[in-house]
Amino acid sequence: MRFVERGRAVGLCIALMLTMVTAIAAPAAKQAKDFPPAKIALVGGTFINDALLNSTGIMKGSFRVKTKVGTSPVIWYCETDGVPFYYVHMHGDGNYVETWAALAQLGVREAIGGATAGGINRAMKLYDYVVPTDFIDMNISRPLAMPIEAYPDPNVIPIPRYVPAMDPLLQKILIDETRSAIRASHDYDDITLHEQGVVIQSRGGRFETAAEVRMMGQWGADLVTMSIGTEMTYARMMGIHYAALVSISNPAEGVGAWEWETLKQVYPRINPLSLRIVLAAIPKVAAIPAATPRIGDALRFHPEMTSAPARDATAATP
């Protein structure tokens, strides 16, 4: 019995030593401070799916960020043509609030998002690209606004305007790079670039009914998707300039016929092309001078609610 106990004790000692060696040998979890800072973020969606994850030489490492509203999803530090940027996969895997709080906390000022969408406007055909200019939000499950805790000063909370809904400079860069990409090869002669459009964000969880799509069209929507309306909303609230690249993956329900097989054909063709477009756009975004006035900055804050006349900022102080 004593021999058994001694053997058991030896075994426990060995197990403890192995655990300590493993702990020492294992690399510490990466943190944001382990990477150079970045001012640009790419927020993934079905327009690129796993194309970036399957790439080589771009993704350098990953980390999570603890914010006052929760821990972020995995954020990847990446580089393209020497330009650093962060990547968040698939809209943050449903962690919208945590994603945009973390990006703001990291100091991100520019963000590119995207999606695939159902075409409501019959001019927007399968494979076409759209750079939306406005949105309608039917979301009911996500917070309509970022929580107060997400802001550095709880007494300074934005009530943004969304006219225009996306950053014009980023839109132009996406338009230019998309046009360049689809004109570079006759393989893309069937793809049309639409430089404007109203995207409606549905509630998600299912595809829309034909009746809902008819209603959406009457409201003025050109295409329907499930996530980028939230991203447009949160980005401006957090002071991040945003624009999106959307590919038409199917006619919206009732507009035309499509099958699951349609999507199986769309993704392998569109995902690598969309990734090339956004990677080409990122250095152009980085080249925007820091002092350039940005329209979103002037649209975030409501004036002070007071009956007192506005003070002339140029008037001399007595």
C-alpha positions as a printed Julia matrix, in Angstrom:
318×3 Matrix{Float64}:
   0.0    0.0     0.0
   2.84   2.34    0.89
   4.49   1.53   -2.48
   1.29   2.4    -4.32
   1.02   5.73   -2.5
   4.69   6.51   -3.23
   4.2    5.68   -6.92
   1.12   7.83   -7.02
   3.04  10.73   -5.43
   5.89  10.36   -7.95
   3.37  10.36  -10.76
   1.75  13.52   -9.44
   5.16  15.23   -9.19
   6.02  14.3   -12.76
   2.62  15.51  -13.98
   3.1   18.8   -12.14
   6.58  19.27  -13.63
   5.27  18.57  -17.14
   2.48  21.08  -16.62
   4.98  23.72  -15.5
   7.27  23.05  -18.47
   4.33  23.25  -20.85
   3.18  26.52  -19.31
   6.66  28.0   -19.6
   7.12  26.8   -23.18
   3.69  27.94  -24.39
   3.75  31.44  -25.94
   1.79  34.1   -24.11
  -1.51  35.15  -25.67
  -0.97  38.04  -28.05
  -2.25  41.49  -27.2
  -2.82  44.54  -29.37
   0.37  46.13  -27.99
   2.38  43.25  -29.49
   1.68  44.64  -32.97
   2.18  48.02  -34.65
  -0.87  50.3   -34.46
  -3.27  50.47  -37.4
  -5.8   53.13  -38.38
  -7.68  50.98  -40.9
  -9.98  48.0   -40.39
 -11.42  45.5   -42.83
 -14.66  44.0   -41.52
 -15.33  40.77  -43.35
 -18.56  39.27  -44.58
 -19.79  36.93  -47.28
 -18.29  39.18  -49.94
 -14.89  37.71  -49.01
 -15.89  34.81  -46.71
 -12.66  32.93  -45.82
 -10.56  34.31  -48.71
  -8.31  36.34  -46.4
  -8.06  33.54  -43.85
  -6.82  31.27  -46.64
  -4.28  33.79  -47.92
  -0.57  33.77  -47.11
   1.75  36.52  -45.9
  -0.96  39.03  -44.95
  -2.19  37.95  -41.51
   0.54  38.33  -38.9
  -1.22  37.44  -35.66
  -4.38  37.88  -33.66
  -5.63  39.16  -30.33
  -8.77  40.17  -28.48
  -9.58  43.49  -26.86
 -11.29  43.95  -23.51
 -13.72  46.85  -23.64
 -16.29  48.25  -21.22
 -19.01  46.51  -23.23
 -17.31  43.12  -23.37
 -14.46  41.27  -25.0
 -14.08  41.65  -28.75
 -14.06  38.79  -31.22
 -10.68  37.78  -32.6
  -9.0   40.7   -34.34
  -6.2   39.97  -36.8
  -3.26  42.27  -37.39
  -2.48  42.31  -41.12
  -0.31  44.11  -43.65
  -0.7   44.72  -47.36
   1.94  46.62  -49.36
   3.47  47.66  -46.05
   0.22  49.17  -44.77
  -1.03  47.83  -41.41
  -4.7   47.06  -40.93
  -6.95  45.04  -38.66
  -9.26  42.32  -39.88
 -12.47  41.16  -38.19
 -14.01  38.02  -39.64
 -17.7   37.8   -40.65
 -18.95  41.04  -39.08
 -17.45  39.99  -35.72
 -19.41  36.72  -35.58
 -22.46  38.53  -34.27
 -20.55  40.59  -31.69
 -21.37  43.91  -33.33
 -21.21  46.16  -30.28
 -17.98  44.62  -28.98
 -16.41  44.79  -32.44
 -16.97  48.49  -32.98
 -16.11  49.4   -29.4
 -12.82  47.54  -29.78
 -11.98  49.13  -33.14
 -12.59  52.59  -31.7
 -10.49  51.72  -28.64
  -7.67  50.63  -30.96
  -7.72  54.03  -32.66
  -9.21  52.9   -35.97
 -10.41  55.8   -38.11
 -11.2   54.11  -41.42
 -13.17  50.93  -42.05
 -14.18  48.96  -45.12
 -17.03  46.48  -44.84
 -19.13  44.53  -47.24
 -21.57  41.75  -47.92
 -23.39  39.8   -50.56
 -26.98  40.79  -51.17
 -30.21  40.03  -52.92
 -30.9   42.35  -55.82
 -34.25  44.15  -55.55
 -33.52  46.63  -58.33
 -33.72  44.54  -61.51
 -30.77  46.46  -62.95
 -28.58  44.88  -60.27
 -27.8   41.47  -61.7
 -26.02  38.4   -60.36
 -22.31  39.14  -59.66
 -22.73  42.92  -59.99
 -20.98  45.14  -57.47
 -22.71  47.94  -55.59
 -21.13  50.65  -53.45
 -24.19  51.72  -51.42
 -24.91  55.34  -50.67
 -27.8   54.99  -48.23
 -29.52  52.41  -46.03
 -32.79  51.4   -44.41
 -32.54  49.49  -41.14
 -35.16  46.88  -40.16
 -33.02  45.47  -37.35
 -34.89  44.51  -34.19
 -32.39  42.27  -32.39
 -29.29  44.49  -32.07
 -29.04  47.68  -30.03
 -30.12  50.66  -32.12
 -27.18  52.63  -30.75
 -23.86  51.91  -29.11
 -24.18  51.79  -25.31
 -23.03  54.74  -23.24
 -20.24  52.63  -21.75
 -18.58  52.41  -25.18
 -17.75  56.11  -25.23
 -14.75  57.72  -23.52
 -16.94  60.46  -22.0
 -20.45  59.39  -20.9
 -21.49  63.06  -21.02
 -20.59  63.39  -24.71
 -22.77  60.96  -26.64
 -23.28  61.43  -30.4
 -26.66  61.57  -32.11
 -25.38  61.25  -35.66
 -26.91  62.24  -38.97
 -26.51  59.9   -41.93
 -26.74  62.19  -44.95
 -24.52  61.0   -46.53
 -24.69  57.58  -44.91
 -21.16  56.54  -45.88
 -17.85  58.31  -46.25
 -17.53  59.79  -49.78
 -13.73  59.47  -49.9
 -13.83  55.77  -49.05
 -16.68  55.24  -51.49
 -14.67  56.79  -54.31
 -11.67  54.6   -53.52
 -13.84  51.47  -53.58
 -15.47  52.56  -56.84
 -12.11  53.24  -58.49
 -10.54  49.97  -57.35
 -13.6   47.92  -58.26
 -13.79  49.45  -61.71
 -10.08  48.81  -62.22
 -10.39  45.18  -61.11
 -13.35  44.23  -63.29
 -11.89  45.98  -66.33
  -8.56  44.21  -65.95
  -9.9   40.96  -67.44
 -12.58  39.96  -69.92
 -13.51  37.28  -67.4
 -15.51  39.99  -65.63
 -17.23  41.55  -68.64
 -20.59  40.41  -67.25
 -20.1   42.36  -64.0
 -21.51  45.87  -63.74
 -20.46  48.36  -61.08
 -23.28  50.39  -59.54
 -21.85  53.5   -57.9
 -24.89  54.11  -55.72
 -27.8   52.27  -54.21
 -30.0   51.98  -51.14
 -29.35  48.84  -49.11
 -32.02  47.63  -46.72
 -30.92  45.59  -43.73
 -33.44  42.87  -42.97
 -33.93  41.31  -39.56
 -31.78  38.31  -40.37
 -32.11  34.68  -39.45
 -33.94  33.84  -42.67
 -34.38  35.01  -46.23
 -37.1   37.55  -46.91
 -40.49  36.65  -48.36
 -41.5   37.83  -51.82
 -44.11  40.09  -50.24
 -41.49  41.67  -47.98
 -39.22  42.27  -50.95
 -42.05  43.99  -52.86
 -42.57  46.23  -49.82
 -38.83  46.96  -49.62
 -38.78  47.96  -53.27
 -41.68  50.33  -52.7
 -39.71  51.89  -49.85
 -36.87  52.64  -52.25
 -34.47  49.79  -51.49
 -32.23  48.5   -54.29
 -30.7   45.51  -52.5
 -31.2   43.59  -49.28
 -28.7   42.15  -46.84
 -28.42  41.5   -43.1
 -25.44  43.26  -41.44
 -23.97  46.36  -43.01
 -26.77  48.68  -41.86
 -25.65  48.03  -38.31
 -22.03  48.6   -39.29
 -22.83  51.94  -40.94
 -24.74  52.97  -37.82
 -22.13  51.96  -35.26
 -19.14  53.15  -37.27
 -20.29  56.75  -37.37
 -21.33  56.66  -33.73
 -17.78  55.61  -32.84
 -16.16  58.23  -35.08
 -14.99  55.73  -37.72
 -15.33  56.54  -41.42
 -16.97  53.65  -43.26
 -17.89  52.44  -46.73
 -18.96  49.05  -48.04
 -18.54  46.88  -51.12
 -21.5   44.63  -51.89
 -21.87  41.89  -54.48
 -25.22  40.67  -55.77
 -25.32  36.97  -54.95
 -28.9   36.29  -56.0
 -32.04  38.07  -57.1
 -34.1   38.97  -54.05
 -37.03  36.65  -53.42
 -39.78  37.17  -55.98
 -37.53  39.22  -58.27
 -36.03  36.2   -60.04
 -35.36  32.5   -59.68
 -32.28  31.16  -57.91
 -31.13  28.0   -56.15
 -28.66  27.13  -53.4
 -26.4   26.06  -56.24
 -26.3   29.71  -57.32
 -24.44  30.67  -54.15
 -22.01  27.79  -54.61
 -21.03  29.39  -57.91
 -20.98  32.97  -56.62
 -18.62  32.63  -53.67
 -15.61  31.0   -55.42
 -15.77  33.66  -58.12
 -16.55  36.78  -56.11
 -14.62  36.18  -52.86
 -11.08  36.28  -54.34
 -12.0   39.23  -56.56
 -13.5   41.18  -53.65
 -10.41  40.51  -51.57
  -8.16  41.85  -54.34
 -10.3   44.97  -54.53
 -10.22  45.78  -50.83
  -6.52  44.97  -50.49
  -5.82  47.37  -53.36
  -8.02  49.97  -51.69
  -6.31  49.88  -48.28
  -3.07  51.65  -49.34
  -5.2   54.34  -51.02
  -7.13  54.78  -47.8
  -3.87  55.05  -45.86
  -2.74  57.8   -48.24
  -5.63  60.13  -47.28
  -3.92  63.05  -45.48
  -4.71  63.11  -41.78
  -5.74  66.77  -41.98
  -8.38  66.12  -44.66
 -11.82  67.29  -43.45
 -14.19  64.33  -43.22
 -17.91  64.8   -43.55
 -18.77  62.23  -40.9
 -16.96  64.2   -38.21
 -19.34  67.12  -38.72
 -22.42  64.9   -38.52
 -21.91  63.13  -35.2
 -22.95  65.61  -32.52
 -26.2   67.45  -31.97
 -25.72  71.1   -30.95
 -26.15  71.94  -27.29
 -29.84  71.94  -26.36
 -30.2   75.41  -24.84
 -32.3   78.52  -25.39
 -29.2   80.69  -24.99
 -27.89  82.27  -28.2
 -24.92  80.52  -29.73
 -21.61  82.1   -28.82
 -19.42  83.44  -31.6
 -16.25  81.34  -31.38
 -14.31  84.17  -33.06
 -15.42  86.83  -30.6
 -12.81  88.21  -28.27
 -12.95  86.99  -24.68
 -13.45  89.93  -22.26
